[in-house]
């Protein structure tokens, strides 16, 4: 089974968040075809979490927590990641309630 192009997945994800009135922004545009995607969840209290896709043993690609902590520390990690991977997408989602919708059907 082929994977969805990164740029198309990002567009669909942003639209899904918009439909649920969850603010989200592209912080870093990566490669449209095969760029890796990191999701930064800003909790609007000075903290943030970052999620990344992992490959599980059964072939699925769930989202996993990469890091969490003070937002400036998270931003520094993202800057380092971006510096080492120019094809990287970084999407910021803002939600006090912690809604990122990555666990919703259709976003795997």
MOPAC internal coordinates of N, CA, C and O (Angstrom, degrees):
PM7 1SCF
backbone

  N    0.0000 0     0.00 0     0.00 0    0    0    0
  C    1.4438 1     0.00 0     0.00 0    1    0    0
  C    1.5282 1   108.45 1     0.00 0    2    1    0
  O    1.2310 1   120.41 1   -47.01 1    3    2    1
  N    1.3310 1   116.83 1   132.99 1    3    2    1
  C    1.4576 1   119.83 1  -179.51 1    5    3    2
  C    1.5242 1   110.42 1   -83.43 1    6    5    3
  O    1.2310 1   121.82 1   -26.29 1    7    6    5
  N    1.3214 1   114.13 1   153.71 1    7    6    5
  C    1.4628 1   120.52 1   179.80 1    9    7    6
  C    1.5143 1   109.81 1   -91.81 1   10    9    7
  O    1.2310 1   120.91 1   -27.62 1   11   10    9
  N    1.2990 1   115.86 1   152.38 1   11   10    9
  C    1.4528 1   122.92 1   176.67 1   13   11   10
  C    1.5271 1   109.29 1   -71.39 1   14   13   11
  O    1.2310 1   120.18 1   -42.17 1   15   14   13
  N    1.3247 1   117.27 1   137.83 1   15   14   13
  C    1.4604 1   121.50 1   177.88 1   17   15   14
  C    1.5329 1   109.22 1   -58.52 1   18   17   15
  O    1.2310 1   120.91 1   -36.38 1   19   18   17
  N    1.3295 1   115.86 1   143.62 1   19   18   17
  C    1.4687 1   121.25 1  -175.54 1   21   19   18
  C    1.5218 1   112.05 1   -57.67 1   22   21   19
  O    1.2310 1   119.96 1   134.19 1   23   22   21
  N    1.3212 1   117.68 1   -45.81 1   23   22   21
  C    1.4591 1   120.70 1  -178.52 1   25   23   22
  C    1.5172 1   112.77 1   -61.39 1   26   25   23
  O    1.2310 1   120.63 1   140.68 1   27   26   25
  N    1.3135 1   116.40 1   -39.32 1   27   26   25
  C    1.4633 1   120.95 1   178.47 1   29   27   26
  C    1.5281 1   110.94 1   -68.44 1   30   29   27
  O    1.2310 1   120.34 1   138.96 1   31   30   29
  N    1.3371 1   116.95 1   -41.04 1   31   30   29
  C    1.4672 1   120.58 1   177.69 1   33   31   30
  C    1.5274 1   110.09 1   -61.55 1   34   33   31
  O    1.2310 1   120.33 1   136.62 1   35   34   33
  N    1.3404 1   116.97 1   -43.38 1   35   34   33
  C    1.4648 1   120.76 1  -179.78 1   37   35   34
  C    1.5235 1   110.04 1   -61.46 1   38   37   35
  O    1.2310 1   119.67 1   135.05 1   39   38   37
  N    1.3097 1   118.24 1   -44.95 1   39   38   37
  C    1.4680 1   121.23 1   178.99 1   41   39   38
  C    1.5272 1   110.89 1   -59.16 1   42   41   39
  O    1.2310 1   120.64 1   135.21 1   43   42   41
  N    1.3229 1   116.38 1   -44.79 1   43   42   41
  C    1.4676 1   120.69 1  -179.90 1   45   43   42
  C    1.5292 1   110.77 1   -64.97 1   46   45   43
  O    1.2310 1   120.21 1   138.45 1   47   46   45
  N    1.3224 1   117.20 1   -41.55 1   47   46   45
  C    1.4607 1   121.68 1   179.53 1   49   47   46
  C    1.5235 1   110.83 1   -63.17 1   50   49   47
  O    1.2310 1   120.31 1   133.97 1   51   50   49
  N    1.3276 1   117.01 1   -46.03 1   51   50   49
  C    1.4608 1   120.56 1   179.61 1   53   51   50
  C    1.5293 1   111.15 1   -62.60 1   54   53   51
  O    1.2310 1   120.52 1   141.10 1   55   54   53
  N    1.3257 1   116.61 1   -38.90 1   55   54   53
  C    1.4606 1   120.11 1   178.33 1   57   55   54
  C    1.5302 1   110.50 1   -65.64 1   58   57   55
  O    1.2310 1   120.35 1   138.80 1   59   58   57
  N    1.3148 1   116.94 1   -41.20 1   59   58   57
  C    1.4689 1   121.31 1   178.99 1   61   59   58
  C    1.5263 1   110.95 1   -62.07 1   62   61   59
  O    1.2310 1   120.46 1   136.78 1   63   62   61
  N    1.3207 1   116.72 1   -43.22 1   63   62   61
  C    1.4586 1   120.84 1   177.23 1   65   63   62
  C    1.5241 1   111.09 1   -64.64 1   66   65   63
  O    1.2310 1   120.37 1   138.16 1   67   66   65
  N    1.3246 1   116.90 1   -41.84 1   67   66   65
  C    1.4628 1   121.04 1   179.58 1   69   67   66
  C    1.5276 1   110.52 1   -61.02 1   70   69   67
  O    1.2310 1   120.14 1   138.90 1   71   70   69
  N    1.3228 1   117.35 1   -41.10 1   71   70   69
  C    1.4648 1   120.57 1   179.00 1   73   71   70
  C    1.5257 1   112.23 1   -62.01 1   74   73   71
  O    1.2310 1   120.48 1   152.81 1   75   74   73
  N    1.3257 1   116.69 1   -27.19 1   75   74   73
  C    1.4610 1   122.22 1   179.04 1   77   75   74
  C    1.5287 1   112.12 1   -97.25 1   78   77   75
  O    1.2310 1   120.33 1  -171.86 1   79   78   77
  N    1.3194 1   116.98 1     8.14 1   79   78   77
  C    1.4793 1   123.65 1  -179.65 1   81   79   78
  C    1.5269 1   112.84 1    58.54 1   82   81   79
  O    1.2310 1   120.88 1  -141.20 1   83   82   81
  N    1.3226 1   115.93 1    38.80 1   83   82   81
  C    1.4630 1   122.25 1   175.91 1   85   83   82
  C    1.5312 1   106.85 1  -105.57 1   86   85   83
  O    1.2310 1   119.49 1   -65.87 1   87   86   85
  N    1.3459 1   118.58 1   114.13 1   87   86   85
  C    1.4654 1   120.62 1  -178.67 1   89   87   86
  C    1.5267 1   112.03 1   -63.92 1   90   89   87
  O    1.2310 1   121.06 1   -42.95 1   91   90   89
  N    1.3289 1   115.57 1   137.05 1   91   90   89
  C    1.4603 1   121.19 1   178.53 1   93   91   90
  C    1.5193 1   109.08 1  -150.99 1   94   93   91
  O    1.2310 1   121.15 1   -31.30 1   95   94   93
  N    1.3412 1   115.41 1   148.70 1   95   94   93
  C    1.4551 1   122.08 1  -175.29 1   97   95   94
  C    1.5182 1   109.83 1  -140.72 1   98   97   95
  O    1.2310 1   120.75 1   -30.78 1   99   98   97
  N    1.3217 1   116.17 1   149.22 1   99   98   97
  C    1.4603 1   121.20 1   172.33 1  101   99   98
  C    1.5321 1   106.46 1   -87.31 1  102  101   99
  O    1.2310 1   120.67 1   -68.35 1  103  102  101
  N    1.3229 1   116.33 1   111.65 1  103  102  101
  C    1.4618 1   120.81 1   177.40 1  105  103  102
  C    1.5206 1   111.35 1   -83.79 1  106  105  103
  O    1.2310 1   121.11 1   148.66 1  107  106  105
  N    1.3309 1   115.48 1   -31.34 1  107  106  105
  C    1.4492 1   120.55 1  -177.91 1  109  107  106
  C    1.5207 1   108.67 1  -148.36 1  110  109  107
  O    1.2310 1   120.75 1   -59.20 1  111  110  109
  N    1.3311 1   116.17 1   120.80 1  111  110  109
  C    1.4625 1   120.71 1   179.45 1  113  111  110
  C    1.5158 1   108.73 1   -88.47 1  114  113  111
  O    1.2310 1   121.30 1   -55.18 1  115  114  113
  N    1.3124 1   115.12 1   124.82 1  115  114  113
  C    1.4535 1   120.76 1  -179.65 1  117  115  114
  C    1.5083 1   112.03 1  -102.27 1  118  117  115
  O    1.2310 1   120.87 1    17.66 1  119  118  117
  N    1.3083 1   115.94 1  -162.34 1  119  118  117
  C    1.4584 1   122.27 1   179.04 1  121  119  118
  C    1.5273 1   109.46 1   -67.33 1  122  121  119
  O    1.2310 1   120.51 1   -50.51 1  123  122  121
  N    1.3360 1   116.63 1   129.49 1  123  122  121
  C    1.4668 1   121.16 1  -177.22 1  125  123  122
  C    1.5203 1   113.03 1   -64.54 1  126  125  123
  O    1.2310 1   120.25 1   151.94 1  127  126  125
  N    1.3014 1   117.12 1   -28.06 1  127  126  125
  C    1.4608 1   119.87 1  -175.03 1  129  127  126
  C    1.5164 1   113.28 1   -90.59 1  130  129  127
  O    1.2310 1   120.69 1   127.51 1  131  130  129
  N    1.3258 1   116.29 1   -52.49 1  131  130  129
  C    1.4615 1   118.29 1  -170.53 1  133  131  130
  C    1.5192 1   114.78 1  -133.59 1  134  133  131
  O    1.2310 1   119.54 1  -160.92 1  135  134  133
  N    1.3053 1   118.49 1    19.08 1  135  134  133
  C    1.4588 1   119.87 1  -179.46 1  137  135  134
  C    1.5205 1   111.86 1   -67.30 1  138  137  135
  O    1.2310 1   120.83 1   -36.86 1  139  138  137
  N    1.3175 1   116.02 1   143.14 1  139  138  137
  C    1.4650 1   120.77 1   174.28 1  141  139  138
  C    1.5257 1   108.08 1   -70.97 1  142  141  139
  O    1.2310 1   120.48 1   -23.38 1  143  142  141
  N    1.3313 1   116.69 1   156.62 1  143  142  141
  C    1.4587 1   121.61 1  -176.72 1  145  143  142
  C    1.5201 1   109.33 1  -126.76 1  146  145  143
  O    1.2310 1   120.94 1   -50.85 1  147  146  145
  N    1.3418 1   115.81 1   129.15 1  147  146  145
  C    1.4591 1   121.92 1   171.32 1  149  147  146
  C    1.5185 1   107.71 1  -115.87 1  150  149  147
  O    1.2310 1   120.75 1   -41.08 1  151  150  149
  N    1.3175 1   116.17 1   138.92 1  151  150  149
  C    1.4572 1   122.35 1   178.08 1  153  151  150
  C    1.5219 1   108.35 1  -111.70 1  154  153  151
  O    1.2310 1   120.76 1   -61.18 1  155  154  153
  N    1.3363 1   116.15 1   118.82 1  155  154  153
  C    1.4605 1   121.72 1   175.48 1  157  155  154
  C    1.5274 1   107.16 1   -96.62 1  158  157  155
  O    1.2310 1   120.68 1   -56.49 1  159  158  157
  N    1.3146 1   116.30 1   123.51 1  159  158  157
  C    1.4543 1   122.09 1   176.76 1  161  159  158
  C    1.5256 1   107.63 1  -104.21 1  162  161  159
  O    1.2310 1   120.70 1   -74.33 1  163  162  161
  N    1.3389 1   116.27 1   105.67 1  163  162  161
  C    1.4603 1   121.69 1   177.73 1  165  163  162
  C    1.5218 1   107.89 1   -87.93 1  166  165  163
  O    1.2310 1   120.57 1   -60.66 1  167  166  165
  N    1.3145 1   116.51 1   119.34 1  167  166  165
  C    1.4645 1   121.40 1  -176.31 1  169  167  166
  C    1.5249 1   112.77 1   -87.22 1  170  169  167
  O    1.2310 1   120.28 1  -178.50 1  171  170  169
  N    1.3402 1   117.07 1     1.50 1  171  170  169
  C    1.4581 1   123.87 1   174.50 1  173  171  170
  C    1.5309 1   113.25 1    62.70 1  174  173  171
  O    1.2310 1   120.86 1  -155.81 1  175  174  173
  N    1.3257 1   115.96 1    24.19 1  175  174  173
  C    1.4628 1   121.56 1   175.17 1  177  175  174
  C    1.5294 1   110.46 1  -127.84 1  178  177  175
  O    1.2310 1   121.30 1  -163.08 1  179  178  177
  N    1.3430 1   115.13 1    16.92 1  179  178  177
  C    1.4600 1   120.38 1  -178.53 1  181  179  178
  C    1.5094 1   113.45 1    93.73 1  182  181  179
  O    1.2310 1   120.08 1   179.28 1  183  182  181
  N    1.3364 1   117.46 1    -0.72 1  183  182  181
  C    1.4591 1   120.95 1   178.25 1  185  183  182
  C    1.5277 1   109.99 1  -119.04 1  186  185  183
  O    1.2310 1   121.60 1   -17.26 1  187  186  185
  N    1.3248 1   114.55 1   162.74 1  187  186  185
  C    1.4633 1   120.26 1   179.67 1  189  187  186
  C    1.5281 1   109.25 1  -152.67 1  190  189  187
  O    1.2310 1   121.73 1   -17.54 1  191  190  189
  N    1.3193 1   114.30 1   162.46 1  191  190  189
  C    1.4644 1   122.67 1   175.48 1  193  191  190
  C    1.5221 1   107.65 1  -129.72 1  194  193  191
  O    1.2310 1   120.64 1   -27.49 1  195  194  193
  N    1.3201 1   116.38 1   152.51 1  195  194  193
  C    1.4542 1   121.29 1   175.70 1  197  195  194
  C    1.5246 1   108.21 1  -125.80 1  198  197  195
  O    1.2310 1   121.50 1   -48.33 1  199  198  197
  N    1.3311 1   114.73 1   131.67 1  199  198  197
  C    1.4563 1   121.69 1   178.85 1  201  199  198
  C    1.5177 1   109.27 1  -113.45 1  202  201  199
  O    1.2310 1   121.41 1   -36.21 1  203  202  201
  N    1.3350 1   114.91 1   143.79 1  203  202  201
  C    1.4598 1   121.62 1   177.07 1  205  203  202
  C    1.5216 1   108.75 1  -132.45 1  206  205  203
  O    1.2310 1   120.91 1   -23.49 1  207  206  205
  N    1.3031 1   115.87 1   156.51 1  207  206  205
  C    1.4545 1   120.49 1   175.78 1  209  207  206
  C    1.5204 1   109.17 1   -83.21 1  210  209  207
  O    1.2310 1   121.26 1   -39.04 1  211  210  209
  N    1.3127 1   115.19 1   140.96 1  211  210  209
  C    1.4583 1   120.56 1   175.48 1  213  211  210
  C    1.5251 1   108.25 1  -124.86 1  214  213  211
  O    1.2310 1   120.82 1   -21.61 1  215  214  213
  N    1.3034 1   116.05 1   158.39 1  215  214  213
  C    1.4571 1   121.02 1   175.47 1  217  215  214
  C    1.5147 1   107.34 1   -99.05 1  218  217  215
  O    1.2310 1   120.53 1   -62.22 1  219  218  217
  N    1.3348 1   116.60 1   117.78 1  219  218  217
  C    1.4595 1   119.27 1  -179.83 1  221  219  218
  C    1.5303 1   109.86 1   -89.57 1  222  221  219
  O    1.2310 1   120.90 1   -10.79 1  223  222  221
  N    1.3098 1   115.89 1   169.21 1  223  222  221
  C    1.4620 1   120.66 1  -177.07 1  225  223  222
  C    1.5184 1   113.18 1   -62.84 1  226  225  223
  O    1.2310 1   120.23 1   151.76 1  227  226  225
  N    1.3351 1   117.17 1   -28.24 1  227  226  225
  C    1.4646 1   119.48 1  -179.33 1  229  227  226
  C    1.5270 1   112.67 1   -86.05 1  230  229  227
  O    1.2310 1   120.18 1  -175.26 1  231  230  229
  N    1.3419 1   117.26 1     4.74 1  231  230  229
  C    1.4554 1   121.12 1   177.73 1  233  231  230
  C    1.5195 1   114.06 1    90.97 1  234  233  231
  O    1.2310 1   120.08 1   172.47 1  235  234  233
  N    1.3251 1   117.46 1    -7.53 1  235  234  233
  C    1.4608 1   119.34 1   177.54 1  237  235  234
  C    1.5257 1   109.12 1   -75.38 1  238  237  235
  O    1.2310 1   120.83 1   -13.66 1  239  238  237
  N    1.3275 1   116.01 1   166.34 1  239  238  237
  C    1.4601 1   120.59 1  -177.64 1  241  239  238
  C    1.5262 1   110.06 1  -127.96 1  242  241  239
  O    1.2310 1   120.46 1  -107.34 1  243  242  241
  N    1.3340 1   116.72 1    72.66 1  243  242  241
  C    1.4718 1   119.19 1   179.69 1  245  243  242
  C    1.5224 1   111.55 1   -73.38 1  246  245  243
  O    1.2310 1   121.23 1   -14.62 1  247  246  245
  N    1.3169 1   115.25 1   165.38 1  247  246  245
  C    1.4634 1   122.18 1   176.12 1  249  247  246
  C    1.5164 1   108.99 1   -91.90 1  250  249  247
  O    1.2310 1   120.56 1   -41.95 1  251  250  249
  N    1.3246 1   116.53 1   138.05 1  251  250  249
  C    1.4563 1   122.92 1  -176.46 1  253  251  250
  C    1.5322 1   108.69 1  -129.14 1  254  253  251
  O    1.2310 1   120.69 1   -33.48 1  255  254  253
  N    1.3120 1   116.29 1   146.52 1  255  254  253
  C    1.4588 1   121.40 1   177.88 1  257  255  254
  C    1.5258 1   109.12 1   -71.25 1  258  257  255
  O    1.2310 1   120.57 1   -60.59 1  259  258  257
  N    1.3289 1   116.51 1   119.41 1  259  258  257
  C    1.4566 1   122.14 1   177.90 1  261  259  258
  C    1.5237 1   110.42 1   -85.23 1  262  261  259
  O    1.2310 1   120.37 1   133.99 1  263  262  261
  N    1.3387 1   116.90 1   -46.01 1  263  262  261
  C    1.4572 1   121.57 1  -179.93 1  265  263  262
  C    1.5182 1   109.71 1  -161.33 1  266  265  263
  O    1.2310 1   121.08 1   -16.96 1  267  266  265
  N    1.3168 1   115.53 1   163.04 1  267  266  265
  C    1.4566 1   121.91 1   173.16 1  269  267  266
  C    1.5109 1   108.15 1  -152.47 1  270  269  267
  O    1.2310 1   120.80 1   -24.60 1  271  270  269
  N    1.3258 1   116.07 1   155.40 1  271  270  269
  C    1.4593 1   119.78 1   179.40 1  273  271  270
  C    1.5103 1   111.53 1   156.65 1  274  273  271
  O    1.2310 1   121.17 1    21.17 1  275  274  273
  N    1.3217 1   115.36 1  -158.83 1  275  274  273
  C    1.4613 1   121.01 1   178.84 1  277  275  274
  C    1.5285 1   108.72 1   -61.38 1  278  277  275
  O    1.2310 1   120.84 1   -41.21 1  279  278  277
  N    1.3257 1   116.01 1   138.79 1  279  278  277
  C    1.4615 1   119.89 1  -175.10 1  281  279  278
  C    1.5266 1   113.70 1   -57.87 1  282  281  279
  O    1.2310 1   118.43 1   139.57 1  283  282  281
  N    1.3360 1   120.59 1   -40.43 1  283  282  281
  C    1.4699 1   119.06 1   177.37 1  285  283  282
  C    1.5342 1   112.70 1   -61.51 1  286  285  283
  O    1.2310 1   120.03 1   143.79 1  287  286  285
  N    1.3167 1   117.55 1   -36.21 1  287  286  285
  C    1.4714 1   121.03 1   177.51 1  289  287  286
  C    1.5196 1   110.92 1   -67.64 1  290  289  287
  O    1.2310 1   120.80 1   138.81 1  291  290  289
  N    1.3253 1   116.08 1   -41.19 1  291  290  289
  C    1.4684 1   120.99 1   178.13 1  293  291  290
  C    1.5272 1   109.75 1   -64.16 1  294  293  291
  O    1.2310 1   120.61 1   137.05 1  295  294  293
  N    1.3384 1   116.44 1   -42.95 1  295  294  293
  C    1.4607 1   120.56 1   178.95 1  297  295  294
  C    1.5280 1   111.43 1   -62.52 1  298  297  295
  O    1.2310 1   120.20 1   142.34 1  299  298  297
  N    1.3202 1   117.23 1   -37.66 1  299  298  297
  C    1.4620 1   121.09 1   177.87 1  301  299  298
  C    1.5255 1   110.86 1   -64.16 1  302  301  299
  O    1.2310 1   120.45 1   138.58 1  303  302  301
  N    1.3297 1   116.75 1   -41.42 1  303  302  301
  C    1.4617 1   120.61 1   177.07 1  305  303  302
  C    1.5249 1   110.07 1   -62.49 1  306  305  303
  O    1.2310 1   120.38 1   136.44 1  307  306  305
  N    1.3177 1   116.87 1   -43.56 1  307  306  305
  C    1.4659 1   120.35 1   179.76 1  309  307  306
  C    1.5247 1   111.13 1   -63.11 1  310  309  307
  O    1.2310 1   120.17 1   141.38 1  311  310  309
  N    1.3206 1   117.28 1   -38.62 1  311  310  309
  C    1.4672 1   120.55 1   177.57 1  313  311  310
  C    1.5266 1   111.00 1   -62.83 1  314  313  311
  O    1.2310 1   120.48 1   138.68 1  315  314  313
  N    1.3269 1   116.69 1   -41.32 1  315  314  313
  C    1.4704 1   120.10 1   177.29 1  317  315  314
  C    1.5220 1   111.37 1   -65.13 1  318  317  315
  O    1.2310 1   120.66 1   138.40 1  319  318  317
  N    1.3293 1   116.34 1   -41.60 1  319  318  317
  C    1.4649 1   120.70 1   178.47 1  321  319  318
  C    1.5292 1   110.28 1   -61.49 1  322  321  319
  O    1.2310 1   120.79 1   135.00 1  323  322  321
  N    1.3199 1   116.10 1   -45.00 1  323  322  321
  C    1.4704 1   121.51 1  -178.94 1  325  323  322
  C    1.5273 1   110.68 1   -64.50 1  326  325  323
  O    1.2310 1   120.37 1   140.90 1  327  326  325
  N    1.3310 1   116.90 1   -39.10 1  327  326  325
  C    1.4655 1   120.73 1   179.44 1  329  327  326
  C    1.5307 1   111.34 1   -63.78 1  330  329  327
  O    1.2310 1   120.36 1   146.66 1  331  330  329
  N    1.3312 1   116.92 1   -33.34 1  331  330  329
  C    1.4653 1   119.60 1  -179.11 1  333  331  330
  C    1.5271 1   113.00 1   -89.71 1  334  333  331
  O    1.2310 1   119.81 1   167.27 1  335  334  333
  N    1.3428 1   117.96 1   -12.73 1  335  334  333
  C    1.4660 1   121.21 1  -179.51 1  337  335  334
  C    1.5311 1   109.65 1  -141.29 1  338  337  335
  O    1.2310 1   120.00 1   -89.07 1  339  338  337
  N    1.3375 1   117.61 1    90.93 1  339  338  337
  C    1.4678 1   120.00 1  -177.73 1  341  339  338
  C    1.5311 1   113.68 1   -67.33 1  342  341  339
  O    1.2310 1   119.47 1   167.58 1  343  342  341
  N    1.3249 1   118.61 1   -12.42 1  343  342  341
  C    1.4699 1   122.07 1   178.39 1  345  343  342
  C    1.5220 1   112.76 1   -88.36 1  346  345  343
  O    1.2310 1   120.17 1  -177.53 1  347  346  345
  N    1.3193 1   117.29 1     2.47 1  347  346  345
  C    1.4623 1   123.51 1  -174.14 1  349  347  346
  C    1.5276 1   112.65 1   -75.67 1  350  349  347
  O    1.2310 1   121.24 1   -47.13 1  351  350  349
  N    1.3273 1   115.23 1   132.87 1  351  350  349
  C    1.4696 1   121.97 1   170.23 1  353  351  350
  C    1.5212 1   107.81 1   -92.29 1  354  353  351
  O    1.2310 1   120.35 1   -41.96 1  355  354  353
  N    1.3367 1   116.94 1   138.04 1  355  354  353
  C    1.4664 1   121.31 1   171.97 1  357  355  354
  C    1.5209 1   107.25 1  -128.70 1  358  357  355
  O    1.2310 1   121.21 1   -59.97 1  359  358  357
  N    1.3214 1   115.29 1   120.03 1  359  358  357
  C    1.4590 1   122.59 1   179.98 1  361  359  358
  C    1.5218 1   107.73 1  -112.56 1  362  361  359
  O    1.2310 1   120.34 1   -49.08 1  363  362  361
  N    1.3351 1   116.95 1   130.92 1  363  362  361
  C    1.4605 1   120.81 1   176.12 1  365  363  362
  C    1.5212 1   109.21 1  -105.10 1  366  365  363
  O    1.2310 1   121.24 1   -51.68 1  367  366  365
  N    1.3203 1   115.24 1   128.32 1  367  366  365
  C    1.4597 1   123.19 1   175.81 1  369  367  366
  C    1.5220 1   106.58 1  -113.48 1  370  369  367
  O    1.2310 1   120.22 1   -46.69 1  371  370  369
  N    1.3350 1   117.18 1   133.31 1  371  370  369
  C    1.4615 1   120.91 1   179.82 1  373  371  370
  C    1.5208 1   109.54 1  -111.15 1  374  373  371
  O    1.2310 1   120.97 1   -60.31 1  375  374  373
  N    1.3365 1   115.75 1   119.69 1  375  374  373
  C    1.4589 1   119.61 1  -179.37 1  377  375  374
  C    1.5213 1   109.96 1  -159.29 1  378  377  375
  O    1.2310 1   121.09 1   -63.88 1  379  378  377
  N    1.3257 1   115.52 1   116.12 1  379  378  377
  C    1.4725 1   119.65 1   174.61 1  381  379  378
  C    1.5267 1   111.42 1   -61.30 1  382  381  379
  O    1.2310 1   120.96 1   146.24 1  383  382  381
  N    1.3167 1   115.76 1   -33.76 1  383  382  381
  C    1.4659 1   121.18 1  -178.31 1  385  383  382
  C    1.5287 1   112.56 1   -80.92 1  386  385  383
  O    1.2310 1   119.99 1   174.21 1  387  386  385
  N    1.3235 1   117.62 1    -5.79 1  387  386  385
  C    1.4600 1   120.45 1   178.98 1  389  387  386
  C    1.5212 1   114.04 1    80.76 1  390  389  387
  O    1.2310 1   119.96 1  -157.93 1  391  390  389
  N    1.3289 1   117.67 1    22.07 1  391  390  389
  C    1.4682 1   121.12 1   180.00 1  393  391  390
  C    1.5214 1   110.05 1   -78.93 1  394  393  391
  O    1.2310 1   120.93 1   -59.50 1  395  394  393
  N    1.3179 1   115.83 1   120.50 1  395  394  393
  C    1.4594 1   120.87 1   175.89 1  397  395  394
  C    1.5161 1   111.71 1  -125.21 1  398  397  395
  O    1.2310 1   119.94 1   163.47 1  399  398  397
  N    1.3094 1   117.73 1   -16.53 1  399  398  397
  C    1.4532 1   126.08 1   175.89 1  401  399  398
  C    1.5284 1   113.72 1    64.92 1  402  401  399
  O    1.2310 1   119.33 1  -169.07 1  403  402  401
  N    1.3120 1   118.88 1    10.93 1  403  402  401
  C    1.4625 1   121.01 1  -179.76 1  405  403  402
  C    1.5187 1   112.43 1   -68.85 1  406  405  403
  O    1.2310 1   120.83 1   161.35 1  407  406  405
  N    1.3299 1   116.03 1   -18.65 1  407  406  405
  C    1.4670 1   120.14 1   179.54 1  409  407  406
  C    1.5257 1   111.79 1   -93.27 1  410  409  407
  O    1.2310 1   120.18 1  -174.24 1  411  410  409
  N    1.3386 1   117.27 1     5.76 1  411  410  409
  C    1.4635 1   121.49 1   179.25 1  413  411  410
  C    1.5243 1   110.10 1   -80.30 1  414  413  411
  O    1.2310 1   120.25 1   -31.49 1  415  414  413
  N    1.3379 1   117.13 1   148.51 1  415  414  413
  C    1.4753 1   119.98 1   176.27 1  417  415  414
  C    1.5306 1   110.68 1   -58.63 1  418  417  415
  O    1.2310 1   121.00 1   -37.28 1  419  418  417
  N    1.3187 1   115.69 1   142.72 1  419  418  417
  C    1.4426 1   121.47 1   177.97 1  421  419  418
  C    1.5144 1   114.50 1    94.29 1  422  421  419
  O    1.2310 1   119.57 1   170.08 1  423  422  421
  N    1.3168 1   118.43 1    -9.92 1  423  422  421
  C    1.4603 1   120.59 1   179.95 1  425  423  422
  C    1.5207 1   113.04 1  -104.63 1  426  425  423
  O    1.2310 1   120.53 1  -170.65 1  427  426  425
  N    1.3073 1   116.59 1     9.35 1  427  426  425
  C    1.4651 1   119.04 1   177.64 1  429  427  426
  C    1.5090 1   110.71 1   -78.52 1  430  429  427
  O    1.2310 1   120.10 1   180.00 1  431  430  429

